[in-house]
Amino acid sequence: MEIMDNILLLLFAGHDTSRSVLSSVMKYLGNLPEVYEQVLKEQLEISQGKEAGELLQWEDVQKMKYSWNVASEVMRLSPPVGGAYRNAIKD
């Protein structure tokens, strides 16, 4: 039973957190056109450096600094998992 619970937890967490973050990113990009324009500009710059049909490489992902900052800020404002609180051990 415990193994089954852990597997279901991993499946749920892997699916719902990704879906939640992607939905939130789309919502914020729709509400903030200036941020959307910056993300689009960054993505177009990266894609223009690629040949037709060439896949993204790790180096390309590392160039997505603004996009990553947007995703991080969205996760800060709208955490994908609710109810995960931590107590401070020290101030």
C-alpha positions as YAML, in Angstrom:
chain: A
units: angstrom
residues:
- id: 1
  name: MET
  ca: [0.00, 0.00, 0.00]
- id: 2
  name: GLU
  ca: [2.82, 2.40, 0.88]
- id: 3
  name: ILE
  ca: [4.61, 1.74, -2.43]
- id: 4
  name: MET
  ca: [1.40, 2.33, -4.35]
- id: 5
  name: ASP
  ca: [0.79, 5.58, -2.45]
- id: 6
  name: ASN
  ca: [4.32, 6.78, -3.22]
- id: 7
  name: ILE
  ca: [3.98, 5.96, -6.94]
- id: 8
  name: LEU
  ca: [0.65, 7.78, -7.13]
- id: 9
  name: LEU
  ca: [2.15, 10.75, -5.29]
- id: 10
  name: LEU
  ca: [5.01, 10.96, -7.81]
- id: 11
  name: LEU
  ca: [2.63, 10.66, -10.77]
- id: 12
  name: PHE
  ca: [0.32, 13.31, -9.35]
- id: 13
  name: ALA
  ca: [3.15, 15.68, -8.44]
- id: 14
  name: GLY
  ca: [4.88, 15.30, -11.80]
- id: 15
  name: HIS
  ca: [1.71, 15.95, -13.77]
- id: 16
  name: ASP
  ca: [-0.22, 18.54, -11.79]
- id: 17
  name: THR
  ca: [2.70, 20.75, -10.80]
- id: 18
  name: SER
  ca: [3.89, 21.03, -14.41]
- id: 19
  name: ARG
  ca: [0.37, 21.74, -15.61]
- id: 20
  name: SER
  ca: [-0.19, 24.28, -12.88]
- id: 21
  name: VAL
  ca: [3.05, 26.18, -13.58]
- id: 22
  name: LEU
  ca: [2.47, 26.22, -17.35]
- id: 23
  name: SER
  ca: [-1.08, 27.48, -16.88]
- id: 24
  name: SER
  ca: [0.10, 30.21, -14.51]
- id: 25
  name: VAL
  ca: [2.90, 31.29, -16.86]
- id: 26
  name: MET
  ca: [0.39, 31.59, -19.72]
- id: 27
  name: LYS
  ca: [-1.96, 33.61, -17.50]
- id: 28
  name: TYR
  ca: [0.76, 36.05, -16.43]
- id: 29
  name: LEU
  ca: [2.14, 36.40, -19.96]
- id: 30
  name: GLY
  ca: [-1.38, 37.20, -21.18]
- id: 31
  name: ASN
  ca: [-1.82, 39.84, -18.48]
- id: 32
  name: LEU
  ca: [1.63, 41.39, -18.90]
- id: 33
  name: PRO
  ca: [2.26, 42.06, -22.62]
- id: 34
  name: GLU
  ca: [5.63, 43.76, -21.96]
- id: 35
  name: VAL
  ca: [6.90, 40.61, -20.24]
- id: 36
  name: TYR
  ca: [5.48, 38.47, -23.06]
- id: 37
  name: GLU
  ca: [7.35, 40.59, -25.62]
- id: 38
  name: GLN
  ca: [10.65, 40.11, -23.77]
- id: 39
  name: VAL
  ca: [10.15, 36.34, -23.49]
- id: 40
  name: LEU
  ca: [9.20, 36.14, -27.17]
- id: 41
  name: LYS
  ca: [12.24, 38.22, -28.16]
- id: 42
  name: GLU
  ca: [14.56, 35.94, -26.19]
- id: 43
  name: GLN
  ca: [13.01, 32.79, -27.66]
- id: 44
  name: LEU
  ca: [13.18, 34.15, -31.22]
- id: 45
  name: GLU
  ca: [16.85, 35.08, -30.79]
- id: 46
  name: ILE
  ca: [17.62, 31.52, -29.69]
- id: 47
  name: SER
  ca: [15.56, 29.95, -32.48]
- id: 48
  name: GLN
  ca: [17.18, 32.12, -35.15]
- id: 49
  name: GLY
  ca: [20.55, 30.65, -34.24]
- id: 50
  name: LYS
  ca: [19.29, 27.13, -35.02]
- id: 51
  name: GLU
  ca: [19.07, 25.34, -38.36]
- id: 52
  name: ALA
  ca: [15.65, 24.22, -39.58]
- id: 53
  name: GLY
  ca: [14.64, 21.09, -37.66]
- id: 54
  name: GLU
  ca: [17.55, 21.35, -35.20]
- id: 55
  name: LEU
  ca: [16.54, 20.57, -31.62]
- id: 56
  name: LEU
  ca: [17.34, 22.63, -28.55]
- id: 57
  name: GLN
  ca: [20.58, 21.82, -26.78]
- id: 58
  name: TRP
  ca: [21.49, 22.37, -23.14]
- id: 59
  name: GLU
  ca: [23.47, 25.48, -24.13]
- id: 60
  name: ASP
  ca: [20.30, 26.95, -25.69]
- id: 61
  name: VAL
  ca: [18.33, 26.38, -22.49]
- id: 62
  name: GLN
  ca: [21.07, 28.10, -20.48]
- id: 63
  name: LYS
  ca: [20.63, 31.20, -22.67]
- id: 64
  name: MET
  ca: [16.99, 31.53, -21.54]
- id: 65
  name: LYS
  ca: [17.78, 33.69, -18.52]
- id: 66
  name: TYR
  ca: [14.80, 36.06, -18.82]
- id: 67
  name: SER
  ca: [12.38, 33.19, -19.48]
- id: 68
  name: TRP
  ca: [13.70, 31.34, -16.43]
- id: 69
  name: ASN
  ca: [13.33, 34.47, -14.28]
- id: 70
  name: VAL
  ca: [9.72, 34.79, -15.45]
- id: 71
  name: ALA
  ca: [8.99, 31.14, -14.61]
- id: 72
  name: SER
  ca: [10.66, 31.51, -11.20]
- id: 73
  name: GLU
  ca: [8.66, 34.63, -10.39]
- id: 74
  name: VAL
  ca: [5.42, 32.95, -11.45]
- id: 75
  name: MET
  ca: [6.21, 30.00, -9.16]
- id: 76
  name: ARG
  ca: [6.93, 32.45, -6.34]
- id: 77
  name: LEU
  ca: [3.64, 34.30, -6.86]
- id: 78
  name: SER
  ca: [1.54, 31.19, -7.54]
- id: 79
  name: PRO
  ca: [3.21, 28.13, -6.01]
- id: 80
  name: PRO
  ca: [2.32, 24.95, -7.93]
- id: 81
  name: VAL
  ca: [1.71, 23.04, -4.69]
- id: 82
  name: GLY
  ca: [-0.44, 24.63, -2.04]
- id: 83
  name: GLY
  ca: [-0.07, 24.01, 1.64]
- id: 84
  name: ALA
  ca: [3.68, 23.42, 1.66]
- id: 85
  name: TYR
  ca: [4.75, 25.58, 4.58]
- id: 86
  name: ARG
  ca: [8.04, 25.64, 6.39]
- id: 87
  name: ASN
  ca: [8.80, 26.86, 9.87]
- id: 88
  name: ALA
  ca: [11.86, 29.00, 10.30]
- id: 89
  name: ILE
  ca: [14.39, 27.40, 12.63]
- id: 90
  name: LYS
  ca: [16.15, 30.75, 13.14]
- id: 91
  name: ASP
  ca: [15.23, 34.35, 12.34]
...
